[in-house]
Amino acid sequence: MGVMRRLLIAGAAATVGLAGAAQAETPKYGGTLNFVVGGNAPSFDGHQESTFAVIHPMAPFYSLLIKVNPENPSDPTAFVCDVCVGDVPKATDGGTTYTFPIVKNAKFHDGEALDAHDVAASLNHVMFPPEGVLSVRRAMYEMVESVKATDDYTVVIKLKYATAAFVPALANPYNWIYSASKLEADPNWYKTNIVGSGAFKLGEVQAGASFTGTKFDDYHVEGLPYLDGFKAIIAPKQSLRVQAIRGGRADIEFRSFPPKSRDDLIGALGAEQVNVQESTWNCNLSVSLNHNFPAFKDPRVRKALTLAIDRWGGSKYLSQIAIMKTVGGLIYPGHPWARSDEELEKIPGYWRDVEKSREEARRLLKEAGYENLSFDLVNRNVDQPYKIAGTWLIGEWKKIGVKASQRAVPTGEWFRSYRETKNYEAAVTATCQSIVNPILDLANNLSIDRSPQNYRDYINRDLDAVYDKAAKATTDEEAGQYMRDFEKGILDDNAHYMIVLWWHRLIPHRSYVKGWKVSPSHYLGQTLVDVWLDK
Amino acid sequence: MTTVTNIEPARLPDKKTISTIVWRWCKRQPFGAVCGLILVGIILVAMFADVVSPYDPELNDFANMLTAPGSEFLLGTDQFGRDVLSRVIYGAQTALFIGFTAAFFGSFIGLVLGVTSAYLGGWFDLILQRVMDVFMAFPSIIIALAIVATFGSSTEIVILAITIPMIPNCARVVRSSALQIREIPYVDAARSLGFGHVRIVMRHMVPNVMAPYLIMFTSFLGQAILAEASLSYLGLGVQEPTPAWGLMLQGGAEEYAESAIWIAIFPGLAITLAVFAFNIFGDAVRDTLDPRLRSQ
């Protein structure tokens, strides 16, 4: 185990320890939590979106069937019921059937009762989306055979095969429970409307400016939430978000700040006024090369571009100015299946000798006939870490004679360009997952006809077969070996995908914000049910 | 007997060389002259950026990130370790290229439309001026933002976005001058001699509205540089890592405003200096070319 990895795990453990200490305090009721969000939501439908700009302001409006344990959101194996009753049920029928009893006191904010039909309709909307509805996480549910409400308060989920990956997939924080009747009337209704059954009901939405929520008195968990309400303030510029916390207009930002901003806040407000929670992050910054662009059909060109990047050097310096830090492959760097630093160094693009790496890149480009390659790099118009990474990458590619022109566009257009219209040559992308589970997390590298999140647009049946073996493996060791083979096939042999660096989560917040605990994902634990203000 | 009489030769007026004209103008417009010199300096720096710039403006050099101004980096470095002086120098290229191109096309198209509108009059004039009214009803930056948001943010689109709001302004000013010229007898004479519309407009009217045209052109230069900087600052202009003054004011400049103030100060100064110089120089040109102001 590398030193870096040990440090990461120690850091995560320290965070959990701090969280445990905070838990001892008695929560207080009342107050409004103000938080800043660094992006605009492309739509309101969590089933179709995969950005913090959706989940941070809107997760408090919705319930889930099951969720990560709020007491320990860093644990990828601990789950609790939200609208189901009791503990998360164990599988029956050889691990292929899950039966969920549903609570009887849950209501939507418009007064409609929530029952098993709503749960089943919502999960079907995610797992088997109707025509014309995008479900970006559909590939995570390949093991699911059916989801049915057997009566008003029972949901039965049948799997095609037993797999430990199912429960973490089900606990995905985007699997919001919608109203079955509304989905039936219009499967895209939730793209432009917000009516959930979460702890907070919608106050108002000011497009591009803010979302407000007020305490839902009929919330199905007695005694919660603690807050009277919240206000999510949209502020794409990081400097504004830092100033908002510094000036008291916001209490917290749930995504992450770079080390410099943390230091500025502590310097300005004093260590007593600021708490810092830190964690490794199940998010990586990547480059997606559109395999339909003529130059990128050639694996030699794709490999040359990854060889040009000095990841080890970049990590050292970029971690000072950006929220990126950890060098890693496709598998989350803290996971037991992940490659060690020594193993990574054997993969092109991870070599320690960057000059040798760039020499090989130039050779491959020459061999492929693309010595003067130029392309358009679509990027998200968000500084952290996208534009910083984009600017750095262009400099790295310039060193092998490749000219990339950056085109930073708003979040909605950025998503559309590589997800829907495919009108891009190369794009700075990010893969952020919620609960750490390599089998689920890497599903977006399956062939395009199996995974809508394969934005590179390739088909590779050999690799699909390796993935399938991993998903159906009966032992952890066997699954891990297949996933490592899959990783090598993606990063090395075919250079289908380019991981740049993994992110590092750093949340400095006002010390009176209590009950919120950092996790390896900025998607987890955002319902604000347990958050309270010690004012 | 021959009588020789000394006859004083008649004194010819001083020969007006370009240098004499320039010198006299400098004496009459000292502020304008100083600003003209500044502009010449900026133009020369932009033209010879690859000679005067100490470093590659796009070269990431993390070993020197956020270095304060000193002997190695005169204006310091930004968060990528890039030399701020080199980026300011190359930023002049971006500013002047976009500024001159937008100002030229904006004022030229405005000139043609303004003179044509005044000359033809009637329905053409009426409709064209109402179209101009529509454009002039919106602030220039709003039109520019709308264009860039719709069509993207390439350099060509940025130039177009800055050019379009300039056209009605120039056309309106030029038209008012051209309306007076249209009534002068030589235009009627040209018409009665059977000259075509294009010849009358280009040969007889356009040269007579050059004064307001030049005034508009010089004032547009400053406006165009400011507009380009504004769009870049908003992330809608040229993109990183291209050196551009407005772009240098966002991102790192905001993030490190307190700890590395030089990242924001120097591109800000460059914008101020260039816009100030273009505006004062434009005023001086106007004072010289406008007969009413000249008599004062």
Contacts between the chains, C-beta under 8 A, distances in Angstrom:
chain1	res1	chain2	res2	distance
A	237	B	254	6.7
A	238	B	254	7.9
A	238	B	255	6.3
A	239	B	254	3.9
A	239	B	255	5.3
A	239	B	257	7.2
A	242	B	255	8.0
A	260	B	255	6.9
A	260	B	256	7.2
A	260	B	259	7.6
A	261	B	255	7.4
A	264	B	258	7.1
A	264	B	259	7.6
A	313	B	62	7.3
A	316	B	62	7.6
A	317	B	62	3.6
A	317	B	65	6.5
A	318	B	62	7.9
A	320	B	65	7.3
A	321	B	65	7.2
A	321	B	79	4.8
A	321	B	252	7.7
A	381	B	235	5.2
A	383	B	251	5.7
A	383	B	255	7.5
A	387	B	240	6.3
A	387	B	251	6.6
A	388	B	79	7.8
A	388	B	251	7.8
A	390	B	240	6.9
A	391	B	60	7.8
A	391	B	80	6.5
A	391	B	240	4.4
A	391	B	241	5.1
A	392	B	60	6.1
A	392	B	80	6.9
A	394	B	58	7.7
A	394	B	240	7.6
A	394	B	241	5.6
A	395	B	58	6.5
A	395	B	59	6.9
A	395	B	60	4.1
A	395	B	80	7.4
A	395	B	241	6.6
A	396	B	60	7.9
A	398	B	58	7.0
A	405	B	239	7.2
A	406	B	239	4.5
A	406	B	240	5.7
A	406	B	241	7.3
A	407	B	152	7.2
A	407	B	153	7.1
A	407	B	154	7.9
A	407	B	239	6.2
A	408	B	153	7.9
A	408	B	235	6.0
A	408	B	239	5.6
A	408	B	240	7.5
A	409	B	152	7.9
